[in-house]
């Protein structure tokens, strides 16, 4: 029995094949991202939770009449495991969903004040750019490192903006930031998915509108108009 090939649009970021108001192929892409500020909040709250769990573990240990080595190990291990679990939960909770719609003729992204639309048939590209504050963070780190060396104290470099990137829709050479993402691997994955969807739609435009992506010519089970919220 032949196995079904894995869709190139499976996995993250979440991507759906839909249809526009004319029944032509379109893509809905919804990345869930951590911005630098949200990542900073996750790290802060995770640190608070780790300290709280450690204090709770020591309190539980102090309340035992005759703690043995197993109790001591549990008092140290459980807070550590719990802190990791809390960090993962907070990362999921603090993620921001970005909503993107891509049709044969238009590229749209949902912003704070509604949808922004661009003509997809005009020259454009998706670019990954270093965060605008990356150099400022580097300069501040160098200054603090010099001070720490004078005091002969260790210092850990900041990696918040060094590990953050802008994904831009360059429209006729003009930069239009779509989102700011913490994490290089995740940033590249989102940019590559957007480019892949864009390339598919470009190929369909060259071959004529309505050309199917798959031999089945189905485009999923949701033919019809794009919901009004995308218009």
C-alpha positions in Angstrom: 0.0 0.0 0.0 1.5 3.4 -1.0 2.2 5.8 1.7 1.0 9.4 1.5 3.8 11.9 1.1 4.3 14.3 4.0 2.9 17.8 3.1 5.6 20.4 2.7 3.4 22.7 4.8 3.1 20.3 7.8 4.5 21.2 11.1 5.2 24.7 12.4 4.3 27.4 11.7 0.7 26.3 11.4 -0.3 26.6 7.7 -3.6 25.9 6.0 -4.5 25.6 2.3 -7.7 27.5 1.7 -9.5 29.3 -1.2 -10.1 32.9 -1.9 -13.5 34.4 -2.9 -13.0 33.3 -6.5 -12.1 29.7 -5.4 -8.4 30.2 -6.2 -5.7 28.7 -4.0 -4.6 30.7 -0.9 -2.6 30.1 2.3 -3.4 31.0 5.9 -0.3 31.0 8.1 -0.4 31.6 11.8 3.0 31.5 13.6 2.9 31.6 17.4 6.0 33.5 18.5 7.9 34.8 21.5 8.9 38.5 21.1 12.0 39.6 23.0 9.8 41.3 25.7 7.7 38.1 26.1 10.8 36.0 26.3 12.2 38.3 29.0 9.0 38.0 31.0 9.1 34.2 30.6 12.7 34.1 31.9 11.8 36.4 34.9 8.7 34.5 35.9 10.6 31.1 35.5 13.3 32.4 37.8 10.8 33.4 40.4 9.1 30.1 40.1 12.4 28.2 40.5 13.3 30.1 43.6 9.8 29.5 45.1 10.0 25.8 44.4 13.5 25.5 45.8 12.4 27.3 49.0 9.4 25.0 49.2 11.6 22.0 48.8 13.9 23.2 51.6 10.9 23.9 53.8 9.6 20.4 53.2 13.0 18.9 54.1 13.2 21.0 57.2 9.8 19.7 58.3 11.0 16.1 58.3 12.1 14.6 61.6 14.9 12.4 60.1 15.5 13.1 56.5 17.5 10.5 54.6 19.5 10.8 51.4 16.4 10.0 49.3 14.4 12.8 50.9 17.3 15.2 50.2 17.5 14.1 46.6 13.8 14.5 46.1 13.8 18.0 47.8 16.4 19.1 45.2 15.2 17.2 42.2 11.5 18.0 42.3 11.9 21.8 42.3 14.4 21.5 39.4 12.0 19.4 37.3 9.1 21.6 38.3 11.0 24.8 37.2 11.6 23.2 33.8 7.9 22.3 33.5 6.9 25.9 34.5 9.3 27.4 32.0 7.8 25.3 29.2 4.3 26.2 30.3 5.1 29.9 30.4 6.7 29.8 26.9 3.5 28.3 25.5 1.3 30.7 27.4 3.1 33.8 26.4 3.4 33.1 22.7 1.7 35.6 20.4 -0.2 34.5 17.4 0.5 36.4 14.1 -2.2 36.0 11.4 -1.2 36.1 7.8 -3.2 35.5 4.6 -1.6 35.0 1.2 -3.7 34.8 -2.0 -2.6 34.9 -5.7 -2.9 38.7 -5.8 -2.5 39.9 -2.2 -0.4 39.4 0.9 -2.1 40.4 4.2 -1.0 40.5 7.8 -3.1 41.3 10.9 -1.7 44.1 12.9 -2.7 45.9 16.1 -5.1 48.1 14.2 -6.5 45.6 11.7 -5.3 44.1 8.5 -2.6 45.5 6.3 -2.7 44.5 2.6 0.1 44.4 0.0 -0.1 43.7 -3.8 1.7 40.3 -4.0 2.2 40.7 -7.8 4.6 43.7 -7.3 8.3 42.9 -6.6 8.8 41.7 -3.1 10.8 39.3 -0.9 10.9 38.1 2.7 14.0 39.1 4.7 15.4 38.2 8.1 17.0 41.2 9.8 19.0 41.5 13.0 17.1 43.2 15.8 17.4 47.0 15.7 18.7 47.0 19.3 21.3 44.3 18.8 24.2 46.7 18.5 23.0 48.8 21.5 22.9 45.6 23.6 26.4 44.6 22.4 27.7 48.1 23.4 26.1 47.9 26.8 27.6 44.4 27.4 31.1 45.7 26.5 30.8 48.5 28.9 29.5 46.3 31.7 32.2 43.8 31.0 34.9 46.4 31.3 33.5 47.5 34.7 33.3 43.8 35.8 36.9 43.2 34.9 38.0 46.2 37.0 36.1 44.7 39.9 37.4 41.2 39.0 33.8 39.9 38.9 32.3 37.5 36.3 29.6 38.8 34.0 27.3 37.0 31.7 26.6 38.6 28.3 23.0 39.5 27.4 21.6 37.4 24.6 18.1 38.9 24.3 18.4 41.1 21.2 21.3 39.2 19.8 19.0 36.2 19.5 16.0 38.3 18.2 15.2 39.0 14.6 12.8 41.0 12.4 10.9 39.2 9.6 10.3 41.9 6.9 8.1 42.0 3.8 10.3 44.0 1.5 7.9 45.7 -0.8 9.4 47.5 -3.8 12.6 47.8 -1.7 10.8 49.2 1.3 11.0 47.4 4.7 7.8 46.4 6.3 8.3 44.5 9.5 5.8 41.6 9.9 6.9 40.4 13.3 9.9 40.3 15.7 10.8 36.8 16.9 13.0 35.6 19.7 15.1 32.6 18.5 17.0 32.3 15.2 15.8 28.8 14.4 12.2 29.7 14.8 12.7 32.9 12.8 14.3 31.1 9.9 11.5 28.4 9.9 8.8 31.1 9.6 10.6 33.0 6.9 11.2 29.9 4.9 7.5 28.9 5.2 6.4 32.3 4.0 8.7 32.0 1.0 7.5 28.5 0.2 3.9 29.6 0.2 4.9 32.6 -1.9 6.7 30.4 -4.4 3.8 28.1 -4.8 1.4 31.0 -5.5 3.9 32.5 -8.0 4.0 29.2 -9.9 0.2 29.1 -10.0 0.0 32.7 -11.3 2.5 31.8 -14.1 0.4 28.8 -15.0 -2.9 30.5 -14.7 -5.3 31.0 -11.8 -7.1 28.1 -10.4 -4.2 25.6 -11.2 -4.3 22.9 -8.5 -1.5 22.4 -6.1 -2.1 18.6 -5.9 -3.3 16.1 -8.5 -6.6 15.8 -6.6 -7.4 19.5 -7.2 -9.1 19.6 -3.8 -7.1 22.1 -1.7 -8.5 20.5 1.5 -12.1 20.4 2.4 -12.8 24.1 2.7 -13.6 25.5 -0.7 -15.4 28.9 -0.8 -14.7 32.4 0.3 -12.2 33.7 2.7 -13.9 34.7 6.0 -14.9 38.4 6.1 -12.3 39.0 8.8 -9.6 38.6 6.2 -11.1 41.1 3.8 
